[in-house]
């Protein structure tokens, strides 16, 4: 099977060093294996995404000497596909409509906090009768779609970390479609990676906690699961993730300071 990787930044900020390194790893792996490398802009966050940031990301990647196959893939152009996939999971019994309001959920979170127990959705809406659902629909209540997490464990082999296990009992029935009909990250990324036939997902360690949720979605559809490789994050001298207090973090800031792209790539 032809190797296919992707770099999928969110245009809510400039291309930073950590993201650039992830892009380089994906690019190198695909080019070494005579595969494809795609650039996907994850711009479903309408309020925070901007064309200026998209251009900044593109400029940063080009400055580093990276090229990608095919046109840039924009998530905003595929919203209907994500929505359809969410409803398909409801149809298959892997997801359900949730009519709980933010106020109700916040109250439950506070109750859990007072009892000093981890908050987890109580699946109230999973057990609603057809009459109750109809009543909520008539009231015009907003609704989300939640993924129904099965019993058992989710296990996967990470190229960097080896075998990683998650108890499904510790994974909440997570929302896959918001009440405004926009998909959440974990849903959109799985649909995209499947449609783009991505074979290897190379990304930062901060995404390890997302992986079991994504694998559960793959399994619910019966889709092939890509190979995962989670690389360590780039840290500052204080052992915390790079931020503004560590100096220049956006790739183009280094360009403006006189760094050569070959040196930065190396």
N, C-alpha and C positions, 0 to 999 in steps of 0.2 A: 504494500500500500504506500502511495506517495506521501512523504512527510509534509505535513502542513502545520505551521505555527502562526501565531498572531500576537500582535501587541495591541492592547485594547485600553488606551487611556481615556479618562473622563475629562472633557474640556472645561473643567471648573478651576483650572489653575495652569501655570506654566509647566513645561516638561522639566522635571527635576532629575537629579543625578540617579536616584534609585530607579526611577522609571526608565531612564535612558539605558542603564545597565541591563535591565530586564529586556528591553528592546534589542540590545546588542546580542544577548544570549540567544534569544529566539531567532534573530537574523542569522547568526553564525551556525546554529544547529540546522536550520533549513538549508542554508547554502552548502554546508558540508555534505548533507545528504541529498543534494540535488532536488530539494523540495521547494515548496512555496512559502513565502512569508507575507502575511497580510497585515494591513493597518486598519483597525476598527475603532471608530470614534463612538464611545458609549455616552451619548448625549440625550438620554431620556429625562435627565433632570433639567426641565425647561427653564426653571428660575435661575439656576447657577451656571448653566452652560452658555458659552458665547463663541461667536465666530472668531473673535480676537484670540481666544485661547486655542482654538483649533489651529489657526495659522501659526501661533507660537510653537505648538507641538510639531507641526509639519516642518517649520523652519529649523527647529532644533534637531530633528532626525536627519534632515537633509544636510545640515552642517556637519553632523557626525559621519556622513557618507553612507547612510542607510537608504536602501531603495526597497520598494514593496511591489508585489505582484497584483495585477488588476487595479481597479479604481478603489479609492478609500471607501470603506463600508461604514455607513452611518446608521446607528440603531434607530434614530428617529424616523427612518424610512420603512421600518419593519414593525411598527407598533401593532398593526392588525394581526401579524403572525404570532406575536406573544400572547395577545388577548385570546386568539383562537386556541392556542396551545393550553392556556389556563382552563378554558371551558371544556376542552377535550379531557383534561385530567378529572374534572368534576364528573363528566359523563362516564369515565372509567372507574369512578369510585375512589380515586386517589386524592381528591380534594373536595372541599365543600364551601358553601357560602356562609359567611360570618356577618351577622347584623349588629354585633356589639359596637357601641359608640366609643369614641375615645375617652369620654368621661367614665363610662362603665369599666373600661380596661384600666384606666388610671386608678380607679378606686380599688380594683383587685390587686394592682401592683403595690399600692400603699398598705393594704391588708397583709400581703405577704411580707412586706418590709417590717411591719409592726410585729409580726410573728417570727421574724428573723429566719424566714425560709425562702429559697429561691423562687422567683415568680415563674409560673408556667401557665399558659392558657388552659382553662379547665374544660375545654371542648363543649361548652354549653350549646353552641350552634350546630355541632355535629349531630346532636340528639333531638333537634327540633322536629316536631310533627309537621306534616304537610299543611295543616291548618294554621300552625304558628308561623310558618314561612309565608303563607299567603297573607296573613294578617300584617306582617312586617312589610311585605311588598305593597300592600294597599296603603299603608301609612307613609310610604315613600321613603322608608329608611335606607340610608346608604349601606352598601354591603361590600365586603372584600371577599377574596377567595383565599382560603387557607389550604396548605398542603397537609394531608393526613399522614403523619409520620408512623410507619409500621413498627411493630415490636422487633426486638433483636439488636443486632450490632451492624454498623457500617464499617467495613474494613477495606482499605486500599493500600497498594504499594506505591510509595513515593520514591522516585529515583534518587533523591538526596537523603531523605530521612529513613527509608526502609518502610516496614509495615506500620501503619497508623490505624488505631481502632477508636471508634466512638460508640458509646452506648446510646441507642436511639431513645431510650427513656429520658436522656438529658437534653434531647433536641425538642424544642417547642414546635407545635403545629404552626409553622411560619407562613406569613402572608406571601402569596405569589402575585396577586393582583390587587392594587389599591382601589379604594372606592371611586376614584376619578378615572378608573380604567387604564391606569398606567402600570406597567409591570415592575416588580422589584428586581434588583440586580441579579439575584441567583436564578431567577426564571429566565430573564432575557439572555444571560450569558450561556445557559445550556442550550436554548433554542438556536442561538447564533453559532455556537461551536459545532452543534450537530449539522446545521444547514451548510456551514462552511467546510465541513468534513475535517475539522481540526484533529490532528492525531496526537499532538503533544502540547500540553498546557504548562508553560514555564512562567512562573510568577513569584512574587515575594511571599515570605513566611506568613505575612499578615493575612493571607488568604486560606491558610490551612483550615481555619474554623468554618469557612464557607464550603469546603470541599464535600463533607458528608451530605449536606443539603443538596448540592448539585448532583452527587452520585445517586441519591434517592430519586431525583427527578428523571435522570437518565434511565434508571431501572423501571420507573413507572411507565415510561414510554417504550421500554424494550430496546433502547438505542445503545450502540457501542459506546463504551466509556473511554475517553482519551487517557494517555499516560500523563501523570502529574509529576511535576518537579518543582518543589518550593525552595527557593534560594534565600539565604540569610539576608536580612536588611542591612543597609549601609547605616552605620551609627556614627555619632559625633564623639568627641573626646570624653563626654560624660556618659557614654554608653547608651544614650537615648537616640531615637530616630533623628535624622538631620532636620533642622528647622532654620528659620531665619536667624536665630541667635548664634548659629555656627558660621555665619557669613553667607557667601553666595551659594545658593542651592539650585537655582534654575540654570539649565545648561547654557542658555544664551548669555547669562551673566558672566560665565567663564569666557565665552567668546569675546564679550565686551572688555574683559580684563586682559585680553591678549593671548589667552591660551590657544594653542594650535589644535584643530579638530583631531589630527592624528594622535596627539599626545593624550587628549581626553579619551578617545576611543581605546587606546592602548591601556 
